[in-house]
């Protein structure tokens, strides 16, 4: 299951910087993960300081 970013996101960009497949982009007030590109590696969750990315 792909990861998604919850409302806990503080829009710091740490998740996007750590994504090896560039599946994360800045959305409206928080970052968003393209589920079609996500390889479920967990790098976004590992890099997030607030634990916003979670596996669906």
C-alpha positions in Angstrom: 0.0 0.0 0.0 1.3 3.4 -0.9 2.0 6.1 1.7 -0.1 9.1 2.2 0.6 12.3 4.1 -1.8 13.2 6.9 -2.9 16.6 8.1 -0.1 16.5 10.6 2.2 17.7 7.8 4.0 21.0 8.5 5.1 21.5 4.9 8.8 21.4 5.7 9.7 19.3 2.6 11.8 16.7 4.4 9.7 13.9 2.9 10.1 15.1 -0.6 13.9 15.5 -0.3 14.2 11.9 0.9 12.0 10.3 -1.7 14.1 8.3 -4.1 11.5 8.3 -6.9 10.3 11.9 -6.6 6.7 10.8 -5.8 6.1 13.7 -3.4 5.2 17.3 -4.4 4.0 20.4 -2.5 0.2 20.6 -2.3 -2.2 23.0 -0.8 -0.9 23.5 2.7 0.8 20.1 2.9 2.8 17.7 0.7 1.2 15.0 -1.3 2.3 11.6 -2.5 1.5 10.3 -6.0 0.4 6.7 -5.2 1.2 5.6 -8.7 4.8 6.5 -8.3 5.2 5.5 -4.6 7.4 2.4 -4.2 6.5 2.0 -0.5 10.1 2.3 0.7 9.2 4.3 3.8 11.9 7.0 3.2 9.3 9.7 3.6 8.2 8.5 7.0 11.8 8.1 8.1 12.6 11.7 7.1 9.5 13.4 8.5 10.0 15.2 11.8 6.3 14.9 12.7 5.3 11.5 11.4 2.9 12.7 8.8 3.5 10.0 6.1 1.6 6.8 6.9 1.0 3.7 5.0 -2.6 3.5 3.7 
